[in-house]
Amino acid sequence: MPFIRVTVADPDLQTRTAEALARDITSLVGRVLELEPWHTVVHVHRVSRSGWFVGGQGLAGAAGVHCEVSIPAGTTPHRKADLLRGAQTVIAAHLAVPSDAVYLAIHELDGGTVGAPA
């Protein structure tokens, strides 16, 4: 069930980099939440830098990242902290992004409000 959306302000992000990012985030989520990889979906969304602002200012050629992690409600605070730290590490390993332009968010979802079509 975890769904991770990684929005990267770099339309030229290479496919192999996006694949490696998705693979490592899937591994992180599996390790922290004790899930098999096929339970995790990662969507890497490339967007233009021209639409990305920090403090009201454009990025001036740098990339920015917003990573949203949707997980089951009731996930322990310890596991959520591990996800946040781990996601920061994975992003830093794959993307040249200033730390002040990386944003992470966790959304807890009730099991009754999500699901794949039958």
GROMACS elastic network, one bead per residue, 0.5 to 0.9 nm:
[ bonds ]
;  ai    aj funct       b0    kb
    1    39     6  0.53812   500
    1    40     6  0.58680   500
    1    41     6  0.74892   500
    1    70     6  0.80815   500
    1    71     6  0.68581   500
    1    72     6  0.73776   500
    1   111     6  0.87463   500
    1   114     6  0.79637   500
    1   115     6  0.73883   500
    1   116     6  0.87539   500
    2    29     6  0.78451   500
    2    39     6  0.67067   500
    2    41     6  0.63430   500
    2    42     6  0.83896   500
    2    69     6  0.69758   500
    2    70     6  0.54158   500
    2    72     6  0.72093   500
    3    39     6  0.87798   500
    3    40     6  0.60077   500
    3    42     6  0.59394   500
    3    43     6  0.78011   500
    3    68     6  0.81121   500
    3    69     6  0.60170   500
    3    70     6  0.51240   500
    3    71     6  0.69722   500
    4    22     6  0.88729   500
    4    25     6  0.82851   500
    4    26     6  0.87098   500
    4    40     6  0.77517   500
    4    41     6  0.61785   500
    4    43     6  0.61731   500
    4    44     6  0.83417   500
    4    67     6  0.69432   500
    4    68     6  0.55832   500
    4    70     6  0.61597   500
    4    71     6  0.86713   500
    5    41     6  0.84340   500
    5    42     6  0.58889   500
    5    44     6  0.60444   500
    5    45     6  0.72003   500
    5    66     6  0.79290   500
    5    67     6  0.57155   500
    5    68     6  0.52032   500
    5    69     6  0.66453   500
    5    70     6  0.84918   500
    6    22     6  0.86900   500
    6    42     6  0.74151   500
    6    43     6  0.61013   500
    6    45     6  0.60028   500
    6    46     6  0.84157   500
    6    65     6  0.68426   500
    6    66     6  0.57828   500
    6    68     6  0.64737   500
    6    69     6  0.85951   500
    7    10     6  0.88834   500
    7    43     6  0.81737   500
    7    44     6  0.59630   500
    7    46     6  0.59395   500
    7    47     6  0.69927   500
    7    64     6  0.81029   500
    7    65     6  0.55749   500
    7    66     6  0.51345   500
    7    67     6  0.63232   500
    7    68     6  0.84725   500
    8    11     6  0.76114   500
    8    13     6  0.79786   500
    8    44     6  0.72823   500
    8    45     6  0.60997   500
    8    47     6  0.60445   500
    8    48     6  0.83674   500
    8    49     6  0.85982   500
    8    63     6  0.68742   500
    8    64     6  0.58135   500
    8    66     6  0.67107   500
    8    67     6  0.85756   500
    9    12     6  0.89928   500
    9    13     6  0.87068   500
    9    45     6  0.85418   500
    9    46     6  0.60496   500
    9    48     6  0.53838   500
    9    50     6  0.82535   500
    9    51     6  0.79550   500
    9    52     6  0.66003   500
    9    62     6  0.81983   500
    9    63     6  0.50403   500
    9    65     6  0.63100   500
    9    66     6  0.87279   500
   10    13     6  0.55581   500
   10    46     6  0.58214   500
   10    47     6  0.58317   500
   10    48     6  0.58442   500
   10    49     6  0.59944   500
   10    62     6  0.82470   500
   10    63     6  0.56628   500
   10    64     6  0.75610   500
   10    65     6  0.88863   500
   11    14     6  0.86756   500
   11    45     6  0.86768   500
   11    47     6  0.52062   500
   11    48     6  0.54823   500
   11    49     6  0.76382   500
   12    15     6  0.88975   500
   12    46     6  0.77626   500
   12    47     6  0.89400   500
   12    48     6  0.88620   500
   13    16     6  0.85571   500
   13    17     6  0.68251   500
   13    18     6  0.69576   500
   13    46     6  0.70434   500
   13    95     6  0.89075   500
   14    17     6  0.52441   500
   14    18     6  0.63941   500
   14    19     6  0.86953   500
   15    18     6  0.50492   500
   15    19     6  0.60733   500
   15    20     6  0.85800   500
   16    19     6  0.50094   500
   16    20     6  0.61328   500
   16    21     6  0.85412   500
   17    20     6  0.51190   500
   17    21     6  0.60929   500
   17    22     6  0.85658   500
   17    94     6  0.66220   500
   17    95     6  0.80801   500
   18    21     6  0.50522   500
   18    22     6  0.61107   500
   18    23     6  0.85250   500
   18    44     6  0.64494   500
   18    94     6  0.84190   500
   19    22     6  0.51061   500
   19    23     6  0.60367   500
   19    24     6  0.85984   500
   19    44     6  0.85359   500
   20    23     6  0.50123   500
   20    24     6  0.61084   500
   20    25     6  0.84954   500
   20    94     6  0.75827   500
   21    24     6  0.52943   500
   21    25     6  0.60837   500
   21    26     6  0.84775   500
   21    44     6  0.83555   500
   21    90     6  0.69417   500
   21    91     6  0.70517   500
   21    93     6  0.85784   500
   21    94     6  0.63568   500
   21    95     6  0.86342   500
   22    25     6  0.51846   500
   22    26     6  0.60060   500
   22    27     6  0.85416   500
   22    41     6  0.85725   500
   22    42     6  0.57770   500
   22    43     6  0.76001   500
   22    44     6  0.72629   500
   23    26     6  0.51553   500
   23    27     6  0.62370   500
   23    28     6  0.87049   500
   23    42     6  0.84758   500
   24    28     6  0.61128   500
   24    29     6  0.86299   500
   24    87     6  0.88967   500
   24    90     6  0.65987   500
   25    29     6  0.61350   500
   25    30     6  0.84700   500
   25    42     6  0.76789   500
   25    86     6  0.82339   500
   25    87     6  0.66985   500
   25    90     6  0.67702   500
   25    91     6  0.86143   500
   26    29     6  0.52363   500
   26    30     6  0.60906   500
   26    31     6  0.85576   500
   26    37     6  0.61641   500
   26    38     6  0.87742   500
   26    39     6  0.89939   500
   26    40     6  0.61755   500
   26    41     6  0.75609   500
   26    42     6  0.71496   500
   27    30     6  0.50924   500
   27    31     6  0.60716   500
   27    32     6  0.85898   500
   27    36     6  0.88536   500
   27    37     6  0.68858   500
   28    31     6  0.51655   500
   28    32     6  0.60922   500
   28    33     6  0.83629   500
   28    82     6  0.89881   500
   28    83     6  0.72161   500
   28    86     6  0.66670   500
   28    87     6  0.75551   500
   28    90     6  0.84355   500
   29    32     6  0.52287   500
   29    33     6  0.57183   500
   29    34     6  0.75791   500
   29    35     6  0.73208   500
   29    37     6  0.82094   500
   29    40     6  0.75433   500
   29    83     6  0.68647   500
   29    86     6  0.87754   500
   29    87     6  0.89057   500
   30    33     6  0.54084   500
   30    34     6  0.50678   500
   30    36     6  0.58368   500
   30    37     6  0.59516   500
   30    39     6  0.83796   500
   30    40     6  0.77215   500
   31    34     6  0.51568   500
   31    35     6  0.69125   500
   31    36     6  0.86495   500
   32    35     6  0.80183   500
   32    79     6  0.61558   500
   32    80     6  0.84915   500
   32    82     6  0.68571   500
   32    83     6  0.67365   500
   33    71     6  0.89716   500
   33    75     6  0.82061   500
   33    79     6  0.70413   500
   33    83     6  0.87118   500
   35    38     6  0.82660   500
   35    39     6  0.66734   500
   35    40     6  0.80587   500
   36    39     6  0.58996   500
   36    40     6  0.78009   500
   37    40     6  0.56219   500
   37    41     6  0.85272   500
   38    41     6  0.76287   500
   47    50     6  0.85686   500
   47    51     6  0.76981   500
   47    52     6  0.85080   500
   48    51     6  0.59332   500
   48    52     6  0.74104   500
   49    52     6  0.52804   500
   49    53     6  0.82893   500
   49    58     6  0.76761   500
   49    59     6  0.67986   500
   49    60     6  0.81925   500
   49    61     6  0.72151   500
   49    62     6  0.77054   500
   49    63     6  0.66909   500
   49    64     6  0.77280   500
   50    53     6  0.80044   500
   50    58     6  0.68130   500
   50    59     6  0.78238   500
   50    60     6  0.87116   500
   50    61     6  0.89988   500
   51    58     6  0.77327   500
   52    57     6  0.83004   500
   52    58     6  0.60758   500
   52    59     6  0.65843   500
   52    63     6  0.84783   500
   52    64     6  0.70759   500
   53    56     6  0.54265   500
   53    57     6  0.50403   500
   53    59     6  0.60410   500
   53    64     6  0.85354   500
   53   101     6  0.87238   500
   54    57     6  0.53232   500
   54    58     6  0.64826   500
   54    59     6  0.69148   500
   54    64     6  0.87771   500
   54   100     6  0.81125   500
   54   101     6  0.68218   500
   55    58     6  0.84098   500
   57    60     6  0.83068   500
   58    61     6  0.83416   500
   58    62     6  0.89502   500
   59    62     6  0.52734   500
   59    63     6  0.68207   500
   59    64     6  0.75327   500
   59   101     6  0.84019   500
   60    63     6  0.86852   500
   62    96     6  0.80729   500
   62    97     6  0.66875   500
   62    98     6  0.75161   500
   62   101     6  0.87396   500
   63    95     6  0.82438   500
   63    96     6  0.72210   500
   63    97     6  0.54191   500
   63    98     6  0.75783   500
   63   101     6  0.74610   500
   63   102     6  0.89737   500
   64    97     6  0.60122   500
   64    98     6  0.74320   500
   64    99     6  0.88546   500
   64   100     6  0.85815   500
   64   102     6  0.58826   500
   64   103     6  0.82558   500
   65    91     6  0.82465   500
   65    95     6  0.88563   500
   65    97     6  0.74115   500
   65   101     6  0.63330   500
   65   103     6  0.61664   500
   65   104     6  0.83065   500
   66   101     6  0.82081   500
   66   102     6  0.59301   500
   66   104     6  0.58574   500
   66   105     6  0.78717   500
   67    87     6  0.80081   500
   67   102     6  0.78707   500
   67   103     6  0.62000   500
   67   105     6  0.62842   500
   67   106     6  0.84826   500
   68   103     6  0.83851   500
   68   104     6  0.59445   500
   68   106     6  0.58225   500
   68   107     6  0.72468   500
   69    83     6  0.85764   500
   69    84     6  0.89838   500
   69   104     6  0.78347   500
   69   105     6  0.61763   500
   69   107     6  0.60538   500
   69   108     6  0.83918   500
   70   105     6  0.84784   500
   70   106     6  0.58716   500
   70   108     6  0.57880   500
   70   109     6  0.66152   500
   71    74     6  0.88304   500
   71    75     6  0.73745   500
   71   106     6  0.72881   500
   71   107     6  0.62416   500
   71   108     6  0.50569   500
   71   109     6  0.60063   500
   71   110     6  0.87532   500
   72    75     6  0.62083   500
   72   107     6  0.83356   500
   72   108     6  0.53529   500
   72   109     6  0.50718   500
   72   110     6  0.61634   500
   72   111     6  0.64564   500
   73    76     6  0.89145   500
   73   107     6  0.82369   500
   73   110     6  0.52335   500
   73   111     6  0.73083   500
   74    77     6  0.87290   500
   74   108     6  0.73860   500
   74   109     6  0.87200   500
   74   110     6  0.85257   500
   75    78     6  0.83629   500
   75    79     6  0.66139   500
   75    80     6  0.67944   500
   75   108     6  0.76241   500
   76    79     6  0.53111   500
   76    80     6  0.63341   500
   76    81     6  0.87072   500
   77    80     6  0.50145   500
   77    81     6  0.61037   500
   77    82     6  0.85668   500
   78    81     6  0.51625   500
   78    82     6  0.62299   500
   78    83     6  0.86954   500
   79    83     6  0.61560   500
   79    84     6  0.86722   500
   80    83     6  0.50270   500
   80    84     6  0.62823   500
   80    85     6  0.87109   500
   80   106     6  0.75005   500
   81    84     6  0.51239   500
   81    85     6  0.61944   500
   81    86     6  0.84014   500
   82    85     6  0.52227   500
   82    86     6  0.58565   500
   82    87     6  0.83592   500
   83    86     6  0.50841   500
   83    87     6  0.58744   500
   83    88     6  0.84830   500
   83   106     6  0.86650   500
   84    87     6  0.52122   500
   84    88     6  0.62516   500
   84    89     6  0.87148   500
   84   104     6  0.67813   500
   84   105     6  0.79331   500
   84   106     6  0.80189   500
   85    88     6  0.52451   500
   85    89     6  0.63570   500
   85    90     6  0.87931   500
   86    89     6  0.50431   500
   86    90     6  0.61491   500
   86    91     6  0.85659   500
   87    90     6  0.50564   500
   87    91     6  0.60258   500
   87    92     6  0.84546   500
   87   104     6  0.78738   500
   88    91     6  0.52489   500
   88    92     6  0.61333   500
   88    93     6  0.86176   500
   88    99     6  0.87656   500
   88   102     6  0.78506   500
   88   103     6  0.87640   500
   88   104     6  0.78462   500
   89    92     6  0.51582   500
   89    93     6  0.61644   500
   89    94     6  0.88801   500
   90    93     6  0.50973   500
   90    94     6  0.65012   500
   90    95     6  0.85671   500
   91    94     6  0.53890   500
   91    95     6  0.57258   500
   91    96     6  0.84293   500
   91    97     6  0.81790   500
   91   102     6  0.84000   500
   92    95     6  0.54737   500
   92    96     6  0.66520   500
   92    97     6  0.69639   500
   92    98     6  0.87999   500
   92    99     6  0.82328   500
   93    96     6  0.80549   500
   97   100     6  0.82955   500
   97   101     6  0.65948   500
   97   102     6  0.70507   500
   98   101     6  0.53624   500
   98   102     6  0.69974   500
   99   102     6  0.54660   500
   99   103     6  0.85972   500
  100   103     6  0.79167   500
  109   112     6  0.82739   500
  109   113     6  0.68244   500
  109   114     6  0.72379   500
  110   113     6  0.55293   500
  110   114     6  0.71753   500
  111   114     6  0.57621   500
  111   115     6  0.76715   500
  112   115     6  0.77664   500
  115   118     6  0.87913   500
